[in-house]
């Protein structure tokens, strides 16, 4: 009932994996192939929950930039703490 015009018995005709990131292509849509849409949804939710739990772990470090050497010259709020300028030319 959360989406107007869609009921619990409305058949699923396709699924897409949506990758969201900070790369050159910030959003990518890829079709997901499989026989059982419910299994694919359960697996996707489990992977999302695992990722969110990892982010909640205080021992998990965060990167100011994932690939400093290949990133464009964009100044971030935390680049000075990560010593980005020093690593950029390495």
C-alpha positions in Angstrom: 0.0 0.0 0.0 3.0 2.3 0.0 2.9 3.0 -3.7 -0.3 4.2 -5.3 -1.7 1.7 -7.9 0.6 -1.1 -6.7 -0.8 -4.0 -4.6 0.8 -6.9 -2.9 -0.3 -9.1 -5.8 1.1 -6.9 -8.6 3.7 -9.0 -10.5 7.3 -7.8 -10.5 8.4 -7.5 -14.1 12.0 -6.5 -13.4 14.6 -5.5 -10.9 17.5 -3.1 -11.2 20.6 -2.7 -9.1 21.3 1.0 -8.4 24.9 1.7 -7.6 25.4 5.1 -6.0 28.9 6.4 -5.5 31.3 9.3 -5.9 33.0 8.2 -9.1 32.8 9.7 -12.6 29.3 8.1 -12.9 27.6 8.8 -9.6 24.5 6.6 -10.3 24.5 3.4 -12.4 21.3 1.3 -13.1 21.9 -2.3 -13.9 19.2 -4.9 -14.6 19.2 -7.9 -12.2 18.6 -11.3 -13.7 17.2 -14.2 -11.7 14.3 -16.5 -11.4 13.0 -15.4 -8.0 12.5 -11.7 -7.4 11.8 -12.3 -3.7 15.1 -14.1 -3.1 17.0 -11.3 -4.9 15.3 -8.7 -2.8 16.1 -10.6 0.4 19.8 -10.9 -0.6 20.0 -7.2 -1.5 18.5 -6.2 1.8 20.9 -8.5 3.7 23.8 -6.9 1.9 22.6 -3.4 2.7 22.1 -4.2 6.4 25.6 -5.7 6.5 27.1 -2.5 5.0 25.2 -0.3 7.4 26.3 -2.3 10.3 29.9 -1.9 9.1 29.4 1.9 9.0 28.1 1.7 12.6 31.4 0.1 13.8 33.5 2.7 15.4 36.7 0.8 14.5 35.9 1.2 10.8 37.8 4.1 9.3 36.4 6.4 6.7 38.3 7.7 3.7 38.2 11.3 2.7 38.7 10.0 -0.8 38.8 6.5 -2.0 41.5 6.9 -4.7 43.5 10.0 -3.9 46.0 9.5 -6.7 43.3 9.4 -9.4 40.9 11.9 -8.0 40.3 15.3 -9.5 41.6 18.4 -7.7 38.5 19.0 -5.6 38.9 20.4 -2.1 37.1 18.5 0.6 36.4 19.5 4.1 38.6 16.8 5.6 41.4 16.6 3.0 43.8 18.5 5.3 43.3 15.8 8.0 43.9 13.0 5.5 47.0 14.7 4.1 45.5 14.5 0.6 48.0 17.0 -0.9 50.9 15.0 0.3 49.5 11.7 -1.1 48.3 13.2 -4.4 51.8 13.5 -5.8 53.1 10.1 -4.5 
